[in-house]
């Protein structure tokens, strides 16, 4: 199993454990699910936005989570690269470093 999938699984384990100790945090998860429902924008587009924001704010667990959803939603490596470019415009040099992390994980998940 690849490093990215292992990290996603570990994130899920600890998130579930945290939610069992602080169930009020599930309210955020419920809101997040509602916000990602397709209405005007489809799920892939919303996840691409979330990925770009995750890179710009340099949130590695967020990058992994949204990248996984982007890939499941059918995004290709070129779409992901476009998002990385815009995130770097918005976040500068530090976002470039996290963009590289997202690119590496995307290549692993998509197997390009």
C-alpha positions in Angstrom: 0.0 0.0 0.0 1.3 3.5 -0.8 2.3 6.1 1.7 -0.6 8.4 0.8 -3.3 5.7 1.4 -1.6 4.7 4.7 -1.7 8.3 5.9 -5.3 8.6 4.9 -6.2 5.5 6.8 -4.3 6.7 9.8 -6.1 10.1 9.6 -9.5 8.3 9.6 -8.6 6.1 12.6 -7.6 9.1 14.7 -10.5 11.2 13.5 -13.0 8.5 14.5 -11.3 8.2 17.9 -11.4 12.0 18.4 -15.1 12.1 17.4 -15.9 9.3 19.9 -14.4 11.5 22.6 -15.9 14.8 21.4 -19.1 13.9 19.6 -20.0 17.6 19.3 -17.4 17.9 16.6 -19.6 15.7 14.4 -21.7 18.8 13.8 -18.9 20.2 11.7 -18.7 17.0 9.7 -22.4 17.1 9.0 -22.1 20.7 7.8 -19.2 19.8 5.7 -21.1 17.0 4.0 -24.1 19.3 3.3 -21.8 22.0 1.9 -20.2 19.5 -0.5 -23.6 18.4 -1.9 -24.0 19.1 -5.6 -26.3 22.0 -6.2 -24.9 24.6 -8.6 -21.3 23.3 -8.4 -20.6 19.6 -8.8 -18.6 17.6 -6.2 -15.4 17.5 -8.3 -15.4 21.2 -8.7 -16.0 21.8 -5.0 -13.3 19.4 -4.0 -10.8 21.0 -6.4 -11.6 24.3 -4.7 -11.0 22.7 -1.3 -7.8 21.2 -2.5 -6.5 24.6 -3.6 -7.4 26.2 -0.3 -5.8 23.3 1.6 -2.5 23.9 -0.4 -2.7 27.7 0.1 -3.2 27.4 3.9 -0.6 24.6 4.1 -2.8 22.0 5.8 -1.3 18.6 4.9 -4.1 16.4 6.3 -6.6 18.6 4.4 -4.6 18.2 1.2 -4.7 14.4 1.6 -8.4 14.3 2.4 -9.5 16.6 -0.5 -7.0 15.1 -2.9 -8.5 11.7 -2.3 -12.0 13.1 -2.9 -10.8 14.9 -6.0 -9.4 11.6 -7.4 -12.6 9.7 -6.5 -14.6 12.4 -8.3 -12.7 11.7 -11.5 -10.2 14.6 -11.6 -7.1 14.0 -13.7 -3.5 15.0 -13.0 -3.8 18.0 -15.3 -6.7 19.4 -13.4 -4.9 18.9 -10.1 -1.8 20.7 -11.5 -4.0 23.7 -12.5 -5.3 23.8 -8.9 -1.7 23.6 -7.5 -0.7 26.6 -9.8 -3.5 28.8 -8.5 -2.9 27.8 -4.9 0.7 28.8 -5.3 -0.4 32.2 -6.8 -2.6 32.7 -3.7 -0.2 31.3 -1.1 3.3 32.1 -2.5 6.5 30.1 -2.0 5.4 28.0 1.1 2.3 26.9 -0.9 4.6 25.7 -3.7 6.2 23.3 -1.2 2.8 21.9 -0.2 1.8 21.9 -3.9 4.7 19.5 -4.5 3.4 17.3 -1.7 -0.1 17.3 -3.3 1.4 16.5 -6.7 3.4 13.6 -5.3 0.3 12.2 -3.5 -1.9 12.7 -6.7 0.6 10.8 -8.8 0.5 8.0 -6.3 -3.3 7.9 -6.1 -3.9 8.2 -9.8 -0.8 6.1 -10.6 0.4 8.3 -13.4 
